[in-house]
């Protein structure tokens, strides 16, 4: 008899002491109604509250609840990968712990997956977030899509159900910078998205400020795409062509005696302009070299504190 669970739930936990028990209860109800074997993997991303202790207590009482304790705060996406490395189910559901991703929607995702899809993503058509957060998210993804050369949807995040072979493929990726939705898109397989209901946040606030979101996007773009380098190359070529035209114009005017003394302003502006361009381009190249340096060090993207783990 196959002892592996049918569905593995993976959820990164941070500042969720007020809702973690409710999350587990709703998951147990939903999965019980589906009539499938399951495991619930809760990854404590070194939360400063009592989330870790609560997870430990629940995992002692129920063997289906697996607590993964990270040695420090690595961030949401490395925490997701830590949970995925422990998942053994035929299907894996990834979801946030704040209950904005509703556990009852897993039934819809699972039913759709059984139609022959390897990935079924949750599309939040009516996001229950503030107007500012929704607008900044849309702007972020438009800029991200342009610079990263991909098409990511601001209505789709981590919540979804994934075939185990998809998760195995994602775990093979050795990127030092992790952005789970982009990894899902990159590995391919047969994917679709369905509309789900999105809830208000039950407790706490998002750990992603606009600056953190901006930093995540910047790091991911640099890690995943060389488009910024190509943009600066095109920009440099355009400036060079304009400068060449300018040189020809000045040369012709000098021959015909229209210019006797070169102006100080034009020289000063030219020096400042080209110095700025060169420094900017060198800065972008330096950033890429820095990310390459981080990659070749091959440091782990997360560390599990096994002494505090309860399975």
N, C-alpha and C positions, 0 to 999 in steps of 0.2 A: 504493500500500500504506500502511495506517495505521501511522505510526511511534510513536504514543502507546502507553505501557505499559497493560496490562490492569489491573494492580493497583499502587497506590502505597502503600508502607508509611511511616507517619510515627511517629517515636518521639522524644520529648524525652529528652535525655541530661544526667544530673547525677551526678557521683561514680560513674562506671561503668567506669573504666579496666580493672577486673579481669574484666568480663563482656561488654564491647561487641563484642569479636571473636567470642565464642561466640554472641551474639545474631545477628550478621550471618550466621555460618555456618549456624545453624539456620534462619534465614529463607531463605537461598539454597537449602537442601535442600528445605524445604517448598514453596517457589514453583516450584522446578525439577520436583518431583514433580507439581505441578498442571499443568505444561506451559503456563504463561502468561507473557507478557512482564511485566516488573516494574521498579520503581525503589525504592530504599530511602533514605528521607530521614531523616537523623540530625541533630537540632537540639541543638547544644551550648549549654546555657543557662549560659554562662560558668562551667563547672565548674572548681573550683580544682585538680583533679588533671590527669592527662594525657589525659583523654577527648578533648579538642579535637584534640590532636596525632595521636592514634590514628585519629580520624575522617578527618583530612586525608590521612594515609598510605593508608588504605583507599580513599578516593575517588580518589586518584591511580592506584591499581592497577586499579580497577574502575569504569567509567563509569556503572554502574547504581547505585552508591552516591553519594549527594549529601550533602555536608556543609554544614550551615547554622550559622554561628557568630554568636551574638548578642553585642552590644556590652557587655552586662552581664547579671547575673542578673535576669530578669524574672519568673520563676516558671514552674511546670509548664504551666499553661493558656495563657498568652501564647506560650510556646514551641511548644505544639501548633498554635496559630493560625499561627505563623511557618512551620511545616512544611507546613501545609495550603495556605498561599499559594503554595507551590512545587509542590504535587502536581498532576499532569496526567493521572493514570490514570482509567480509566472507573470503577473502584472504589478507595476509599481505606480502608486499615486504620489505625486509631490504636491504639497499644499502648505500655505502659511499657517501659523498657529493662532492668528488673531481672530478667527471665525468670520472674517470677511469672505473667505472661501468656505462655503457652507458644506459640511460633510454629506448632507443628503443629496447633493448634486453628483456625488460619486456614482450613484446608481445610473444616472443618465450617461456619464462618461463611459462606464463599464458596458452598458447596453450597446452604445455606439461602437465601442472597440470590438465587440463580438461580431460586428458586421464585416470584419476583415481588415480593420485598421491597426497599424502598429503604434500610432500616436493619436490620441484624441485630446485636443487642447480646449481649455475653458475660455470662452469669449465673453467678457464682461461688457455687455452692450449698455447697461445702465449702472455705471460705477457709482457706488455710494461713498464718494470722496468729496472733499471740498472743491469748489470751483477752481481755486488757485492750483491745487494739486493736479487736477485733471488737465488744466491748461499747460502747466509746466511739463507734464508727462507727454502731451502731444508735441510740444515744441522740442523736447528732448529727443523723442523718437524720430522726428522729421530730420533733425540735424544728424542724429546717429545714423539713420538709414543712408543719408547722402554721403557721409564721410566713411562709413564702414562698407558701403557698397552692397547692403542687404536690404531686405524688406521686412522689418519687424513691425508688429501691430501693437499700438499702445493699449488696446483692449485685452491683450493676451499677456499673461505673466508666467508664473511657475506652475500654476494649478493645471493639472492634466493627468492622464493615465498613459503609461508607457509600457510597451512590451519589454520583457527582460533583455532581449537582444539589443534593443535601443539603448538601454541603460548600460549594458556591457560595452557598447561602442563608445558611449560618452566617457566611461571610466578609463578607456584606453587613451584618451586625449591627454597630452602632457603639458598643456598650457599652464603657465604660472599665474596667469590672470584668468579668473573664472567668471563666466556669465552664462548661467544655465540655459536660459531661453535661446541664446545664440548657438550654444552647443547642440541643442535639440534640432534647430533648423539646419545646422551644418551637416549632421550625420545622415539626414534624409529619412529614408523608409517611407511607408505609406502613411501620410498625415492628413488630418482634418481638424476642424474646430466646430464646436457647437455652442450655442448661447446658453448661459447659465445665470442664475440669480446671484447678485452680489450684495452682501450685507454691510450694514454700518459696522464700524469698529466697536467691539464690545468694551474694550478697556485699553488704556494706554494710548500712546501716540506712535506714529511710524518712526522707525529708527533711521529712515532715509530722509535727511534734509535735502534741500535743493543742491547744496554744495557737495554732499556725499553722492547724490545722483550724478552730478556733473563729473565728479572725480571718477566714478565707476564707468561712465560713458567714455571719458577721455582715455582711461587706461585700456578699456576694451577695444576702442578704435585703434589705438597704437599697437595693441597686441595682435589684432585680427586683420588689420588692413594696412596696405601701403599707399592708400589713396592720398593722404596728406602729403606724402613725398611727391606723388605725381602732380598734385595741384601746385606745389611750389615749383616743380620743374616747368610746368606749363606757364606759371607766372613769370619765372625767370626768363623763359624763351620770349614771352610777350614783351617784357621790359627790354630785353636785348634787341629785339626787332625795332621797337620804338626808338631806342637809343641810336641804333644804326641809321634810322631815317633822320633823326635829329642831327647826327654828325654830317650826313650828306647835305642837309639844308644849310647848316652853318658853313660848310666848306664852299658851297655854291655862292652863298652871300658874301663870303670873304673874298672869293675870286672877283666878284663884281664890285667890290669895295663898299658893300653895304654895312660891313662890320669892321671897325677899326680896332677897337679895344674890347676884349672879352669881359663881360660883366662879373663883378664879384658875387652878386646874388645867385646867378645861374650856377657858378662853380660850387658855392656853398650848399645850395639845394641839392645838386647832383651828388656831392660827397655824402651828405646826410641820408639821402634816399637810398643810394646803393649800399652804404654801410649798414643801414637798418635792414635791408633785404638780405644781405649776406649773413648778418648776425642771426636773423630769424631762421634762415634756412639751416645754419649750423646748429642752432638750438634744437630744431626739429630732428635733425640727424642725431644729435646728442641724446635726445629722448629715446629714439629707437635703439641706439647703442646701449643705453642704460637698461631698457627692457630686455634686450638680448643678453646682457650681462646677468640679469636676474634669472632668465630662462636657463642659461647654461649651468648655473649653480645647482639647478635641479633640487631645490629645497622642497620639502613636502608642503602642500597647500593647506594642510590641516594636521593636527596632532591629537590623537585620542588619548585621554587620560584613563588608561585601563584600570588603575587602582580604584577609581571612583565609579566604574561602569557596573551596571547591574543588568544582567541579561537572564 
